């Protein structure tokens, strides 16, 4: 199977999963929370094990405390996935806001180049998304349960379409002699 077909299949699979996730955003949000909880438990356990191997009392204590916090958060996400989803939505809000502000500041350093407007617009869109999430925090916290799933579904769709476009780019790209020899 050629490379472009693999990219095409991966893109179509991502699009299909994106549609599935958008059809059940709350389920997808809770699934993201559960996976995050499991990963935090694993990371916390490894951090604690690593804490016993580092040198210096300060480093050891810091490593053990961080491991304990990760274990607590992981257990909390698994024990109360709906509340964990609300917490993750709040973290996403903070990340979108910080990333948006950083990109707007960066765009002014690119003034006069072709990258100014795309960087500025992406920063503004991130801030708008953060504002949308913020509008639900105080008024309708239940709506936050869908936010992570919706964003995940949209990302999977964008990723899928990007992979499909890349597949056709790879298919139509001019081949040099070494690439042709490998395929033969």
Secondary structure as GFF3:
##gff-version 3
##sequence-region A 1 184
A	DSSP	alpha_helix	3	23	.	.	.	ID=ss1
A	DSSP	alpha_helix	25	51	.	.	.	ID=ss2
A	DSSP	alpha_helix	57	79	.	.	.	ID=ss3
A	DSSP	alpha_helix	81	109	.	.	.	ID=ss4
A	DSSP	alpha_helix	116	139	.	.	.	ID=ss5
A	DSSP	three_ten_helix	141	143	.	.	.	ID=ss6
A	DSSP	alpha_helix	144	172	.	.	.	ID=ss7
A	DSSP	alpha_helix	177	183	.	.	.	ID=ss8
###
